[in-house]
Amino acid sequence: MKNISLVNLGKLLDDFSVIEKKISEINEANNLLVLQLEKSNMLVKLSQSKEDSVKEGNNLLAARRKRLSFGHLMMLLFPKVHPSHPYRPLEHRVNHHSLRCEHF
């Protein structure tokens, strides 16, 4: 005995159209998500480069502060006295010829 099945072509086409529409909507949503992901990745890269720039700036500032504090300390220890200053010590200059370095 043969099985004969009847197919409602109208319903089949309608169901196919519904499935095709859902696939299209999913593809559109997927494309939007891809664009959002790309934008998010660009923002992450931008924020990372800004963070790196800020870190580098902080390192430069710290080094500058260190140099300035060392320079300030040196000025306190070895002030440069203006030649017209009345209390200028006469032995303020170092005779470089009298200094000797010996190598071990």
ABEGO torsion letter per residue (X at the ends): XBBBBBBBAAAAAAAAAAAAAAAAAAAAAAAAAAAAAAAAAAAAAAAAAAAAAAAAAAAAAAAAAAAAAAAAAAAAABBBBBAABAABBAAABBBAAABBBBBX
